[in-house]
Amino acid sequence: MNIVKLHEQIKKCRVCVEEPIGNPLPHEPRPVAVLSSKAKLLIIGQAPGTRVHASGKPFTDPSGDRLRDCMGIDEAVFMTQIN
């Protein structure tokens, strides 16, 4: 499967609404993923919060602040690298 098809499948995912484990989401799902065939590092977050859901960009919340702090880079550099 190529990366474009994979990204399309991720964006269409509705498992958390149609087949939830526990309570369904209180809002429509919005899977957040940035894929690149040139990436040298894979960072996976679990269950993004409402800030990430609203922005549609990964790690735009306190977990992102901690991640960038651990990596020693600021938000501008981080966002430049994932776009």
Contacts in CASP RR format, 6 or more apart in sequence:
PFRMAT RR
TARGET T0000
AUTHOR 0000-0000-0000
METHOD contacts of the structure
MODEL  1
MNIVKLHEQIKKCRVCVEEPIGNPLPHEPRPVAVLSSKAKLLIIGQAPGT
RVHASGKPFTDPSGDRLRDCMGIDEAVFMTQIN
3 35 0 8 1.000
3 36 0 8 1.000
3 37 0 8 1.000
6 35 0 8 1.000
7 33 0 8 1.000
7 35 0 8 1.000
10 31 0 8 1.000
10 33 0 8 1.000
10 35 0 8 1.000
11 31 0 8 1.000
11 33 0 8 1.000
13 29 0 8 1.000
13 31 0 8 1.000
14 29 0 8 1.000
16 24 0 8 1.000
16 25 0 8 1.000
16 29 0 8 1.000
17 24 0 8 1.000
17 25 0 8 1.000
17 28 0 8 1.000
17 29 0 8 1.000
27 53 0 8 1.000
30 53 0 8 1.000
30 56 0 8 1.000
32 48 0 8 1.000
32 52 0 8 1.000
32 53 0 8 1.000
32 56 0 8 1.000
32 57 0 8 1.000
32 58 0 8 1.000
33 58 0 8 1.000
34 57 0 8 1.000
34 58 0 8 1.000
34 82 0 8 1.000
34 83 0 8 1.000
43 58 0 8 1.000
43 59 0 8 1.000
43 67 0 8 1.000
45 58 0 8 1.000
45 59 0 8 1.000
45 63 0 8 1.000
48 58 0 8 1.000
48 61 0 8 1.000
49 61 0 8 1.000
51 60 0 8 1.000
51 61 0 8 1.000
52 58 0 8 1.000
52 59 0 8 1.000
52 60 0 8 1.000
52 61 0 8 1.000
57 79 0 8 1.000
57 82 0 8 1.000
58 82 0 8 1.000
59 67 0 8 1.000
59 68 0 8 1.000
59 78 0 8 1.000
64 78 0 8 1.000
67 78 0 8 1.000
68 74 0 8 1.000
68 75 0 8 1.000
68 78 0 8 1.000
71 78 0 8 1.000
END
